Amino acid sequence: MILFDEVLKDAAQVQSAYRDICRCRDDLLGFLDRNGWFGQAPEGSGREMAVSDYESMRGPIRLWLSAYQRTPREKLSVLLDTYSGQLPETCRRYRKFVAREGISDEPSGWKILDFILSACGRELSGYSAEELDCLMEKTSEMLPVRSTKLFAKFAAEVSGDSSCRYDIHPRRQAEVRKEAYPVREFSVMAYCVFNEASWEANGLVTKALDSARYADLWLFAALHFLGALRQTDITRLPVPSLPYPPDTVEGMLRSGSYRDADARGVSEELLLRLKYLPMYPSKTERYQGVPELKFFIPESLKAAMGLIITIKLLHHKENEPLVRPVQDIVSIRRFFGTQFIEALGERRFQTRRANKSYLQGIELVTADGPGRPKGYMLAALARSHKGGIGALPEITDIYLKDAAFSGYRPEFILREMFERGIFGFIPALLLERYAGDGYRRLDVPRQTELIRCIGLDAGQLEEAALLVERSLEASREIVASIPEGRLGDALQMAASGAAASRQPETLCLRTAVGMPCCDSLRGGCIGCGYEIFTKAAFHLLMKEYTAITELKNRASGPERERLKNILSRGIIPAVGQMLESLPMLYPGADMETMTGMLERRLKDTDDSRCADA
């Protein structure tokens, strides 16, 4: 029988608040999981989940449906009415007990009775002292301390033995752990969240597509490896948009045809929204001088993270937060499997402990010297998707060991720059000098091929090629002026994000080598010559390209010439440099995301031009 169809029929008969929506279905599955599915083995998945003998579980399910989303008093009444025929004396005495104790409107009232009815096969008054002791032992696993005390009081009253007394000691305090998750356990969690082999083994994509609760759990867990955010801030994250209509996206995800480029685009949009509308910690935003929230998705995780966000967006409703916290053991075990639960120590997932692990990991890999790598604990943990749990300690060692060139190998620096989205001729030429002939020089055919993506006509194309070539020559002169012994420091300062400039979208080569700004009166850095671009700069440049092109098309005379010079001497060479430097720095890298951003901006410009015409 199809489980959800039968449950809907029963819900209508008992006038339950249960509805055929994701949240209600998730609650039902949680109830069945806590009760071991009443001996049944579910088959199938999603809406087609079935059980072979629904009749054997119909009674408990109808009882659950009758009490679903009711008040504590209503739940208590449902239980008493249902079981008064089976345990009349116990129910009669318990009805008086809750009235005397005044707990009819408290959760303790119905939870104690629920425990009695599930644990006792006969009237409680017939239990011996030894049997009552066994019941008291079970309460430590199933009831809070206050409910346990009330049950002990009721059991002593029913047994008629005034000497039957129990001392209930607080136990929750000893169970609460506030220290950081150990690095190995935190690494295992990252493996479960980001590793595609783990996705396949546990069917994560299908489970999350079928359940909004599981989609929330997956995204909620993943966010803890991208920043140290409080729960109140996680629920305030901006909501990106889907790349296609929801039905199309769901079909692509189920068939495995959802492209990495589309997933990366979702991650990029989330980061872009945070960049242009920064968030401040909800706990301290009323104070001055508090920096905005730090949230960082490495390049190697943008596709995986984008897929996780995409699945959550399929369940998202208007005016709801992007993600809701899900931390309970039952949901985690059913979704991620036993590895994740074992890493948690059989406890619920705690944001505070995860944040401590994230921050302590950053501290662990940060040395005292300037320009040392900061913030790459996430990369050390999450790169297990290209290896496995056993490879994580080896990868982490890379971030702690010294190597040949000023303590860092070129491959390590290159990976750091890739994760930060750093582009431009300056870092490419620095690496060329730093590592010898291992990095290819720019060739004219590839330069022309990539600049063609900008969408210029033949005459403009030749001019742009010359401008970019001139930019390359200027970069060579700047890099050549740096003393040989400071190349390693300059590269690592840039790769670690420590070479600050006047604009958040760029880094500064002069800062990286300890030199002052060459123009202290300059307001921005783009066009200076010493700037090192990041992907954020690409967004900014394309936005400016669209805006200035629109102004140029409407202008005339000297103003038109001025705007044309800004485009030809500032923006087009910078965009061309970024597109050219990407394959120089990262051979074989997927440029689809960058060219996609370029094409969208050019289309916006063309549409605006046509509208004006």
C-alpha positions in Angstrom: 0.0 0.0 0.0 1.2 3.5 -0.7 1.9 4.9 2.7 0.9 8.6 2.2 -2.3 7.8 0.4 -3.5 5.6 3.3 -2.5 8.1 5.9 -4.5 10.8 4.1 -7.6 8.7 4.2 -7.1 8.1 8.0 -6.4 11.7 8.6 -9.7 12.7 7.0 -11.6 10.2 9.1 -10.2 11.3 12.4 -10.3 15.0 11.4 -6.6 15.4 11.9 -4.6 18.6 11.2 -2.3 16.5 9.0 -2.1 17.7 5.4 -0.3 16.4 2.3 2.6 18.8 2.5 6.3 18.3 3.0 6.4 19.3 6.7 3.6 17.0 7.7 5.1 14.1 5.7 8.5 14.7 7.4 6.8 14.6 10.8 5.1 11.4 10.0 8.4 9.8 8.8 10.0 10.9 12.1 7.2 9.3 14.1 7.6 6.0 12.2 11.4 6.1 12.5 11.3 6.6 16.2 9.0 3.6 16.5 11.0 1.3 14.1 8.2 1.5 11.5 6.3 -0.9 13.8 8.2 -3.8 12.3 7.6 -2.9 8.7 10.2 -2.4 6.0 9.4 0.6 3.8 9.9 0.3 0.1 10.4 2.9 -2.6 11.0 6.6 -2.0 9.3 10.0 -2.1 5.5 10.0 -2.6 5.6 6.4 -3.8 6.9 5.0 -0.4 5.0 1.8 0.4 4.6 -0.7 3.2 3.4 -4.3 2.8 1.1 -4.5 5.8 -0.3 -1.0 6.6 -3.2 -2.5 8.6 -0.8 -3.6 11.4 0.3 -0.1 11.9 -3.0 1.7 11.2 -4.0 1.9 14.9 -0.8 3.7 16.1 -0.9 6.0 13.1 -4.5 7.0 13.6 -3.7 7.8 17.2 -0.8 9.9 16.1 -3.0 11.7 13.6 -5.6 12.4 16.2 -3.1 14.1 18.4 -1.1 15.8 15.6 -0.6 19.5 16.1 -3.0 19.6 19.0 -2.5 21.4 22.3 -1.0 19.5 25.3 -4.5 19.2 26.9 -6.0 17.8 23.7 -3.2 15.3 23.3 -3.7 14.2 26.9 -7.4 13.8 26.3 -6.8 11.7 23.2 -4.5 9.3 25.0 -6.9 8.9 28.0 -9.9 8.3 25.9 -8.1 5.8 23.7 -6.6 3.7 26.5 -9.3 3.9 29.2 -10.7 0.6 28.0 -7.3 -1.2 28.2 -5.9 0.3 31.4 -8.9 1.8 33.2 -7.4 2.1 36.7 -4.2 3.6 35.5 -6.0 6.1 33.3 -8.5 7.1 36.0 -5.8 7.7 38.6 -3.6 9.5 36.1 -6.5 11.8 35.2 -6.8 12.8 38.9 -3.0 13.1 39.2 -2.5 15.6 36.4 -5.5 17.7 37.7 -3.9 17.8 41.2 -0.4 18.6 39.8 -1.8 21.2 37.4 0.1 19.8 34.4 -2.8 19.3 32.0 -1.6 22.1 29.8 2.0 21.2 29.9 3.9 18.8 27.6 4.9 16.8 30.6 1.2 15.9 31.2 0.8 13.9 28.0 4.4 12.8 27.6 4.4 10.9 31.0 1.2 9.1 30.0 2.6 8.3 26.6 5.6 6.7 28.3 3.4 4.7 30.7 1.2 3.4 27.8 4.2 2.5 25.7 6.2 0.8 28.4 3.5 -0.9 30.5 1.6 -3.9 29.3 -0.8 -4.0 32.3 -2.1 -1.8 35.2 0.7 0.1 36.8 -0.6 -0.9 40.3 0.3 -4.5 39.6 4.1 -3.8 39.1 6.5 -5.0 41.7 9.3 -2.8 43.2 11.8 -4.5 40.8 9.6 -3.9 37.8 9.2 -0.2 38.8 13.0 0.1 39.1 13.3 -1.1 35.5 10.7 1.5 34.4 12.6 4.2 36.2 15.8 3.2 34.3 13.9 3.6 31.0 12.8 7.1 31.9 16.5 8.3 31.8 16.4 7.6 28.0 12.9 8.8 27.2 11.8 11.6 29.6 13.3 14.9 30.8 14.3 15.2 34.4 11.1 17.1 35.5 8.9 14.5 33.8 10.9 11.7 35.4 10.3 13.2 38.9 6.6 13.4 38.2 6.4 9.8 37.0 8.3 8.7 40.1 5.7 10.5 42.3 2.8 9.0 40.3 4.4 5.5 40.5 4.8 5.7 44.2 1.2 6.9 44.6 -0.2 4.0 42.5 1.9 1.3 44.1 0.8 2.3 47.5 4.3 1.9 48.9 5.3 5.0 50.8 8.9 3.7 51.0 9.1 3.7 47.2 11.2 6.8 46.6 13.6 7.8 43.9 16.2 10.5 43.9 16.4 12.1 40.4 19.7 13.7 39.7 20.2 16.3 36.9 21.8 14.5 34.0 21.5 16.9 31.1 24.3 19.2 32.4 26.9 16.4 32.1 25.7 15.6 28.6 26.0 19.0 27.1 29.3 19.5 25.3 30.5 22.9 24.2 34.0 22.3 23.0 34.9 22.3 19.3 34.4 19.1 17.3 37.8 17.4 16.9 39.4 17.9 13.5 38.9 14.3 12.4 35.2 14.2 13.3 34.7 17.6 11.7 36.4 16.3 8.6 34.1 13.3 8.5 31.1 15.6 8.6 32.5 17.6 5.7 33.0 14.4 3.8 29.4 13.4 4.3 28.2 16.8 3.3 30.3 17.5 0.2 31.7 14.2 -1.1 29.8 13.0 -4.2 30.6 9.4 -3.3 28.8 10.0 0.1 25.9 11.6 -1.8 25.6 8.5 -4.0 25.9 6.0 -1.1 23.2 7.7 1.0 21.0 8.9 -1.9 21.2 12.4 -0.6 20.0 14.2 -3.8 16.8 12.1 -4.0 16.1 12.3 -0.3 16.5 16.1 -0.3 14.3 16.5 -3.4 11.6 14.5 -1.7 11.7 16.2 1.7 12.0 19.9 2.6 13.2 18.9 6.0 16.2 17.0 4.5 16.9 19.8 2.1 17.0 22.2 5.1 19.3 19.8 7.0 21.7 19.5 4.1 22.1 23.2 3.5 22.1 24.0 7.3 25.0 21.5 7.8 26.9 22.7 4.7 26.8 26.4 5.8 28.9 25.6 8.9 31.9 24.8 6.7 31.7 28.2 5.0 31.8 30.6 7.9 31.2 30.9 11.7 27.6 32.1 11.5 25.1 32.1 14.4 21.8 30.4 13.7 20.0 33.7 13.8 22.3 34.9 11.0 22.0 31.7 9.0 18.2 32.1 8.8 18.8 35.7 7.4 20.9 34.8 4.4 19.6 36.2 1.1 17.6 33.9 -1.3 19.2 33.5 -4.7 17.1 32.5 -7.8 16.9 29.3 -9.8 18.6 29.2 -13.2 15.5 27.6 -14.8 11.8 27.0 -14.0 11.4 24.8 -10.9 10.0 21.8 -12.8 12.9 21.9 -15.3 15.5 22.1 -12.5 14.0 19.2 -10.6 13.9 17.1 -13.7 17.6 17.9 -14.4 18.5 17.0 -10.8 16.7 13.7 -10.8 18.2 12.7 -14.2 21.7 13.9 -13.2 21.9 16.4 -16.0 22.1 19.5 -13.8 25.3 21.3 -15.0 28.1 22.4 -12.7 28.1 25.8 -14.4 24.4 26.3 -13.4 25.2 25.2 -9.8 28.2 27.5 -9.6 26.0 30.4 -10.9 23.6 29.9 -7.9 26.6 30.1 -5.5 27.9 33.1 -7.3 24.5 34.9 -6.9 24.4 34.2 -3.2 27.9 35.7 -2.8 27.0 38.6 -5.0 23.9 39.4 -2.9 26.0 39.3 0.3 28.6 41.6 -1.4 26.2 44.3 -2.5 23.9 44.1 0.6 26.3 43.1 3.4 24.8 41.5 6.5 25.9 42.3 10.1 25.6 39.9 13.1 22.1 40.1 14.5 23.5 40.0 18.0 25.8 43.0 17.7 24.5 45.0 14.7 23.3 47.8 17.0 26.9 48.6 17.9 29.2 50.7 15.7 32.4 49.4 14.2 31.2 45.8 13.9 32.4 44.2 10.6 29.9 42.5 8.2 29.5 38.7 8.3 32.2 36.7 6.7 31.0 34.0 4.3 33.4 32.3 1.8 32.7 29.6 -0.8 35.9 28.3 -2.3 36.0 27.8 -6.1 36.3 24.0 -5.6 33.0 23.9 -3.6 30.9 26.3 -5.6 29.4 23.5 -7.8 28.6 21.3 -4.8 27.3 24.2 -2.7 25.2 25.5 -5.6 23.5 22.1 -6.1 22.7 22.0 -2.3 21.2 25.5 -2.5 19.3 24.7 -5.7 17.5 21.7 -4.0 16.5 23.9 -1.1 15.2 26.6 -3.5 12.8 24.0 -5.0 11.1 23.7 -1.6 11.3 27.4 -0.8 8.2 29.4 -0.3 7.9 33.2 -0.6 8.7 35.2 2.5 10.3 32.1 4.2 14.0 32.1 5.2 16.4 30.4 2.8 17.1 27.6 5.4 15.7 26.4 8.7 17.9 24.8 11.4 17.5 21.0 11.6 19.7 19.3 14.2 17.9 16.3 15.6 19.6 12.9 15.6 16.7 11.1 13.9 16.8 13.3 10.8 20.6 13.3 10.6 20.8 9.5 10.8 18.1 8.9 8.2 19.7 11.5 5.8 23.4 11.4 6.2 23.8 7.8 7.6 25.7 6.4 10.5 29.1 8.1 9.7 27.8 11.6 10.4 26.0 10.5 13.6 29.2 8.7 14.9 31.2 11.8 14.2 28.7 13.7 16.3 29.1 11.2 19.1 25.5 10.2 18.9 24.4 13.7 19.8 22.5 16.4 18.0 24.4 18.8 15.7 25.5 22.0 17.5 26.2 25.2 15.7 28.3 26.5 18.5 30.7 23.5 18.4 30.9 23.6 14.6 31.7 27.3 14.7 34.5 26.7 17.3 35.9 24.0 15.0 35.9 26.4 12.1 37.6 29.2 14.0 40.1 27.0 15.8 41.0 25.5 12.5 41.8 28.9 11.1 43.9 29.6 14.2 45.7 26.3 13.8 46.9 27.0 10.3 47.8 30.7 10.8 51.4 31.4 11.6 52.9 34.6 13.0 54.6 35.9 9.9 52.8 38.2 7.4 51.0 36.7 4.5 50.6 33.2 6.0 47.6 31.3 4.8 44.4 32.1 6.7 40.9 30.6 6.3 41.9 27.5 4.4 40.8 25.0 7.0 37.6 24.6 4.9 39.6 23.6 1.9 41.6 21.1 3.9 38.4 19.5 5.2 36.1 19.7 2.1 38.6 18.6 -0.5 37.9 15.0 0.6 35.5 14.9 -2.3 38.6 14.3 -4.5 40.0 11.7 -2.2 38.5 10.3 0.9 38.5 10.5 4.7 41.9 8.8 4.8 43.4 11.5 2.6 42.4 14.4 4.8 45.3 14.4 7.3 47.7 14.4 4.3 46.0 17.4 2.7 45.9 19.2 6.0 49.7 18.7 6.3 50.2 20.7 3.1 48.8 23.7 5.0 51.3 23.3 7.8 54.5 22.2 6.2 57.3 24.4 4.8 58.4 23.8 1.2 61.0 24.9 -1.3 60.2 28.5 -2.1 59.9 30.7 1.0 58.0 27.9 2.6 55.4 27.3 -0.2 55.3 25.3 -3.4 54.0 27.0 -6.5 51.1 24.4 -6.7 50.0 25.4 -3.2 50.0 29.1 -4.0 48.2 28.5 -7.2 45.5 26.5 -5.5 45.1 29.3 -2.9 44.7 31.9 -5.6 42.2 29.7 -7.4 40.1 29.4 -4.3 40.1 33.1 -3.8 39.2 33.8 -7.5 42.3 35.8 -8.2 43.0 36.7 -11.9 45.2 39.1 -13.8 48.6 39.3 -15.6 50.5 40.3 -12.4 49.9 37.1 -10.5 50.4 35.1 -13.6 53.8 36.8 -14.3 54.8 36.5 -10.7 54.3 32.8 -10.8 56.2 32.7 -14.1 59.2 34.3 -12.5 58.8 32.4 -9.3 58.5 28.9 -10.8 60.5 29.3 -14.0 59.3 28.1 -17.4 56.6 25.9 -16.1 53.9 28.5 -16.7 53.1 29.4 -20.3 53.4 32.8 -21.7 50.4 34.5 -23.4 50.1 33.7 -27.2 48.4 36.0 -29.6 45.9 33.5 -31.2 44.6 32.5 -27.7 44.5 36.2 -26.8 42.5 37.1 -29.9 40.2 34.1 -29.4 39.3 35.1 -25.8 38.9 38.8 -26.5 36.4 37.9 -29.2 34.1 36.9 -26.4 33.8 40.6 -25.5 31.6 41.0 -28.7 33.5 43.8 -30.5 33.5 44.5 -34.2 36.7 43.9 -36.3 38.2 47.3 -35.9 37.5 47.4 -32.1 38.9 43.9 -31.8 42.3 44.9 -33.1 42.3 47.9 -30.9 41.4 45.8 -27.8 44.1 43.3 -28.6 46.6 46.0 -28.7 45.3 47.5 -25.4 45.5 44.1 -23.7 49.0 43.5 -25.1 50.0 46.9 -23.7 48.6 45.9 -20.3 50.6 42.7 -20.4 53.8 44.6 -21.2 53.1 47.1 -18.4 52.5 44.2 -16.0 55.9 42.6 -17.0 57.7 45.9 -16.2 56.0 46.1 -12.8 56.8 42.5 -11.9 60.4 42.8 -13.1 60.9 45.7 -10.7 60.3 43.4 -7.7 63.4 42.0 -6.0 63.9 38.3 -6.6 63.9 37.5 -2.9 60.5 39.0 -2.3 58.6 37.1 -5.0 57.5 34.3 -2.6 56.2 36.8 0.0 54.4 38.8 -2.6 52.7 35.7 -4.0 51.7 34.4 -0.6 50.4 37.8 0.6 48.2 37.9 -2.5 47.1 34.2 -2.2 46.1 34.6 1.4 44.1 37.8 0.8 46.5 39.9 2.9 47.6 42.4 0.2 44.8 44.9 0.8 44.0 47.7 -1.6 41.6 50.7 -1.6 38.8 48.6 -3.2 37.4 45.2 -1.9 37.4 43.9 -5.5 41.1 44.1 -5.9 44.4 43.3 -4.1 47.6 45.4 -4.4 51.0 44.3 -5.5 52.8 47.2 -3.8 51.1 46.2 -0.5 52.2 42.6 -1.0 55.9 43.6 -1.2 55.7 46.2 1.6 55.8 49.3 -0.6 53.5 52.4 -0.2 50.8 53.4 -2.6 52.2 55.2 -5.7 49.3 57.6 -5.8 48.0 58.5 -2.3 45.3 60.8 -3.8 43.8 58.2 -6.1 40.3 57.1 -5.1 40.2 53.7 -6.7 42.7 51.0 -7.8 41.4 49.7 -11.1 43.7 51.2 -13.8 46.6 51.8 -11.4 48.7 49.1 -12.9 49.6 47.4 -9.6 46.1 46.0 -9.0 45.4 42.3 -8.8 41.9 41.4 -9.8 39.5 39.0 -8.2 36.3 37.6 -9.5 34.4 40.3 -7.6 36.2 42.8 -9.8 34.9 41.1 -12.9 31.3 41.6 -11.7 32.1 45.3 -11.0 33.8 45.9 -14.3 31.0 44.3 -16.4 28.4 46.4 -14.4 30.4 49.5 -15.2 30.8 48.5 -18.8 27.1 48.3 -19.2 26.4 51.6 -17.5 29.2 53.6 -19.3 28.2 52.1 -22.7 24.6 53.3 -22.2 25.9 56.8 -21.3 28.3 56.9 -24.3 25.5 55.9 -26.7 23.4 58.9 -25.5 26.3 61.4 -25.3 28.0 63.4 -28.0 31.1 65.6 -28.5 33.8 65.7 -25.8 31.7 63.7 -23.3 31.3 60.8 -25.7 35.0 60.8 -26.3 35.7 60.9 -22.6 33.5 57.9 -22.0 35.0 56.0 -24.9 38.4 56.5 -23.4 37.3 55.1 -20.1 36.0 52.0 -21.9 39.1 51.6 -24.1 41.8 52.5 -21.6 40.3 51.2 -18.4 37.5 48.7 -18.6 38.1 46.7 -21.8 41.8 46.0 -21.1 41.0 45.0 -17.5 38.2 42.6 -18.7 40.5 41.2 -21.4 43.3 40.8 -18.9 41.1 38.8 -16.6 39.8 36.5 -19.4 43.3 36.0 -20.7 44.9 35.3 -17.4 42.4 32.6 -16.4 43.9 29.9 -18.7 47.4 31.2 -18.0 47.0 30.7 -14.3 44.7 27.7 -14.2 45.2 25.6 -17.4 42.1 23.5 -18.1 39.8 25.6 -15.9 36.2 25.9 -16.9 35.6 29.5 -18.1 31.9 29.0 -18.7 30.9 30.9 -15.5 33.1 33.9 -16.4 32.0 34.0 -20.1 28.4 33.5 -19.0 28.6 36.6 -16.8 30.1 38.5 -19.7 27.4 37.4 -22.2 24.6 38.4 -19.8 26.0 41.9 -19.3 26.6 42.3 -23.1 23.0 41.2 -23.7 21.7 43.7 -21.2 23.7 46.4 -23.0 22.4 45.4 -26.5 18.8 45.3 -25.2 19.2 48.8 -23.7 20.7 50.0 -27.0 17.8 48.6 -29.0 15.3 50.1 -26.5 16.9 53.6 -26.9 16.8 53.2 -30.7 
